[in-house]
């Protein structure tokens, strides 16, 4: 009866079988016998509460096979069950199972459908598993992986302990073809790839280096997220370089940072009634030379505008998020109200699209360069809206 070396693990002898969970109670992948690859999944029952080792329940294991392997093992169920009872470890049972398949395979005439020519070679899986488990990546950094190893997600942690998810998609021609990668960063890169020489570890290291360029930018954005009331983006990602922040009810500022020099003066756009935002814009224009590059963007804006950004959460924040006075919704097609009546006694907010449609229906409106001019539907004060196509 064949036995594996005493210190060997499933990964050592069957690199194409991958654990599906952290307690190694379920494996899925392929077992290779005489050049043929067969899909296999083995699931162990939960370990007893007083013993965290799932292999102690090996005798109650469940095995699921592909159609080819099921046909091949038909009639050998009793032998397989006997070998399962005799095995002390999962690795030992898999070696026994492979031996059984080896004995049956020469006598079997496999149909063309059973030949696993569409499954990548064993070298493909062995190389990938070695790279994922190597020192440059490590299995602790792998957050998800599909059954055929064509899609992998790796968690990268930067110097400030922020987590970044790197999605990697590979084809059967790896490593001769470069993987397709995506990660949420302000400026994307095309990583260097030398066919059959570069590795996933090299690729991950290049993305780690790329993350270092945005540490100061993310520090500033994190400061804004923590110390102001941000209404856009609703769920910011690490690729977003702007924030729309509430100053007071119906008044907000949109701040867009420079990715190369994030401490420099950002692009600032005030939103609200003209009577409310004009004094703020005048203050910013008059004092912009006082911008202190040693201070945060938030501190600079508060000093120049002579304000304190409110910091609200929960219901207090909702009180400041005024709904559109026309459609009575806060969000419409992903947009929040961005036009406000300039009449200080009205100051009702509108979605640009809602206001544009309203003004379009009025016979008295006039058009200038895709801008409609008309009257506020509530107070009859003059108001305008840009065409939604160019907003």
N, C-alpha and C positions, 0 to 999 in steps of 0.2 A: 504494500500500500504506500503510494508516494506521500511524502510529508515535506512541508516547507521548512526552511531553516528556522530555528527556535525564536529568533528575534525579528523575523520578517513581518511586515504588515501587508494589508491588502494593496496599498499604494505601491509597495515595492515590487510585487509579483504581478499585479493586475492594474497597471497605470491607467487603463481606460475605464475603470470603474471608479466613480466619484462619490464621495459622501454627500447626501442630500440634506443633512442637518448637522448641528454642532456636536451631538452626542454619538455620532457614527452608528446610529441604529438603522440607517437606510442607505443603500448604495444603488446607483443607477449608471448604466453605461454599456460597455461592450466587453466580451470575453473573446480572445483570439485563440483559435485552435487550428493548427496546420494551415495557416494563411487565410482562414475564414474568420470573419467577425460576426458575432451573434449578439443581439441586444438582450440585456438581462437587467432585472431589478430584483433586489433582495431587501426585505423589510423585516427587522427584528421587533418583537413586542417590547413594550416599555420595561425597563429594568425594575426589579423590586426596589421599594423605597429605601431599604437599608443597604442597597448595593447599587452604585451608579453604573456598573459595567453591563451594557446591553448584551454582550456576548454570552452572559450566563443564561440567557433565554434562547440560545441558538437553536435548540431542539424544536422550538415553536416558530421558527422562521417561515416566512412566506416568500415564494419565488415566482416571479412573473417573467415569461420568456416571449421572444418574438415568434412569429409563425414558423420560421425556419427551424429554430431550436426546439419548439414544441413538437413539431413533426419528427424531428430527429430523435428526441428522447421518448417518444411514444412507446410504451411497453416497458420502460426502464424505471418507472416510478418507484417500485419497491426497492430497487437497488439504491436509488438516490436517497430515499428516506432512510435506509439503513446506514448509508455513509454519513448522513446528517446527524444521526444519533451517535455515531462513533466519533465524530469530530469534536475536538476541544475548542477550536477557534473558528471564526468565519473564514479566515485565510486558509486554514487546513481543509475546510469543506470545499472551498472554491478550487483548490488544487485537486481534490478528489473528483469534483464535477468535471473539471477539464480532462482528467484521465478517462472518465467514462465517455466523454464526447470523442476523445481520441480513438477509443476502442470501437465506437460505433461508426465514426465518420468514413473509414475506408469501405465499409459495407453499404454505405448509403449512396444513393444516386440522387444528388440534389437537383431540383428543378432550377432553371435559369433564374426564376424569381427569388430563389433562396440565396443566390450568390450575392454577397454584399459588396459588389463592385462600386456602388454609389457611396459607400462609407469611406471616409478618408483613411489613409494608411495608418498603421500603428505608430509609425514615426511621427506623424502629425500630432497624435494625441500625446505621445511620450514627450515630444519637444515642448508642447504647450504646458503640460503639467509640470515639467521641470522648470519652465520659465516662471509660471505662476507661483510655484513653491519656493523659488530661489530668493536670495538675499535682497535683490532689488525690489521685489514686490511682496512676497509672503502671503500665505493663505489668510492671515488675519485681515489683510487689506481687501480681499475679494468679497464683495457684498452679494453678488449673484452671478450665476453661470447657468447657461442652458444645457440640455442633455447632450448635445453634440459638440459643445465647446465652440460654437460659432459666434456666441455673444457673451461677453464678460463685462461686469461692472466692477470697477476698482475704486475704493475710497482713498483719496489723497488728503493728507492733513498738512496744512501750511504751518509756518512758524508761529502763528497766533492761535493754533489749534482749531482753525476753521476747517470744516469738512467739505470736500469737493468730490463729486461723483464723475468719474471718467468712464464713458461707455465705449467699448471696443467691439467692433464687428469684424470677423475674419471670414475669408472664403476658403475653399478647399485647396487653393494654390498657395496658401501661407506656408513658408515665409517668403516666397518669391513675389507675392503681391502684398503691398502695404495694407495694414488694417485701416478701416474707417473709424475715426474717433470723434467724439463730441464731448464737450465739457462747458459748463456755464462760466464764461469769462468775458470781459468787455471786448477784447481783441483776440480773435482766433488765430491759430498757427497751423501750418502744414508741417508736421514733424519730418525730420530727415529719415529716410528709410533706404538701406542698401539691401537689395534682394539677397536672401539666404545668408545674410551676415547680421543684420540688425535683429534685435530681440524685443520682446514685449517689455523687458526691463529697461532697455535703452529708451524706448518710447515713453514709458512712465517717468523716467528720470528727466526727460526733456519737458514734459508737462509740469513736473515739480518745479523745474527752474523757471518756467513761464509764470507760474503762480507768484513767484517772488516779486514780479514787476508791479503787482497790484496791491501790495500790503498796505501802503499808505492810503490808497484810494478806498479800500474796504474799511480801514480804521475810521475814515471820515464819514462814510455812509453808515457804518454801525453806530457812530455817535449820533447822527441824525435820527436813526431808527429808535434809539434808546431815549433820546432827550427831546423829541418833538412829536407832534401829531401828524404822521405821514398818511395821506389819503391816496396817493398813487406812487408807485405801483401798489396794488392791494396786497400782493404776495411777491415782494421783490426777490429776484435771483441775483447771483453774483455777476451776472452779465449786465444788469441794469446800472446805469451810471447817473440816473436822475432821481429826484424825489420831489413830489408836490406836497408842500407843508402848509398847514393851517396857521394863519396869523391871528385871525379873529373870525367871527361868523361872517360868511360870504366873502372873505378875503383870504387869499392863499398866494404862495410863491412857488414857482417851479424852478428848481435848482439843477443844473446839468454840469457835472464836473469834467475837468480836463483829465483824460486818462494818463497823459504824459507828466503833467505837473498838477496833481490834484489839489494842492494847497493854494493855487493861483485863484484869481477872481473867477467864479463860475458864471455861466450864462444864466441870468436871472430874469424870469418873466413873472410879473405880478398879474393876478387874476382877481377880478372883482369890479365893483362899481368905480367909475372914473374918479368920483369925489373921494373914494377911500384909498385908491392905489396911487393917485398922482402925488400926494405928499411923500409916500414911501419911495417912489421912483426918484423924486427930486432929492431926497436925503441921500440916497445911494449914489446918485450922479455927483452930488456936491462933495461927498466925503470918500469917494472911491480911492483917492490917493493915500488914505490912511489905512488901507488894507495891510494887515500884519501877517506876513507869511509864517510866523512862528506860532500863530494861534490857529485854532480849528476854523473851518468854514462857518460853523454854527456861531462860534463866539464872535467872529468878524461881522457877520450879518447882524447879530444882536447889537453890537456896538455901533455900527454904521446907521442902522435903522432906528436905534434907540428904543428897542422893544425887547421883550422876553417871549420866546416862542412858547405857546402853551403846550403842556404835556398832559393829554387826557387819555383815558382808557375807558372801555366799556360804554355805558350809557352816556357818559359825558362826551365822549368822542362822537357818538351818534347824533347828539344834539347839534353839533357843528356841521354835520354832513347833511346840508339842506337838500331836499329833493327838488327836482325840476318842477317849476310852477305850472308847467304845461302838461307833462305826462305823469306827474306825481311819483316818478321813480327816481332813485338816486343813480342807479346804473342803467344805461341803455346801450346795448351792443358793446359792452365793455367800457363805455365812456361815462364820465361823471359830469355834472353841470359845469360849464366853463364860460358862460356868459352871464352877466349880472346887469340888471337895469341900473343906469347911472343916476337915476333919481334917488337921492338919499332917503326920501320918505317911502320908497318902494323897495329897491334893492333885491328884487326877486331873481332867483337864479334860473337859468335855462340850459338845456343841452343845445349846442349850436345847431344840430340837425332839427330839433323841435322848433326852435325859433326861426330857422330858415324856412321850414315848411309853412309856418304860420304867416310869415311876412310874404311868402310867395302867393298866398291865397288872397292877399289884400290888393284891391285895384289901385290903391294909393301909393304902393311901394315904388321905389326907384332903384335902379341897379347901376353900380359903378364897379367895374373890374371884378366881377364875381362876388361883389358885396351888395347885399340887399339892405336898404334903409327903409325904416317904417316907424311904427309906434308900438310901445309896450302894450301888451293886451290887458294889463291891469291898470296902469296909471296914464297911458297915452303919452308917455314921455318918449322922446326920440331914441331909437335903438337900432343897431345893425347886427347882421350875422353874415359870416362867410359861407360860401358854398361848402357843404360837407365833404365834397371831393377834394378840397384843398386845405381843409382845416388840419 
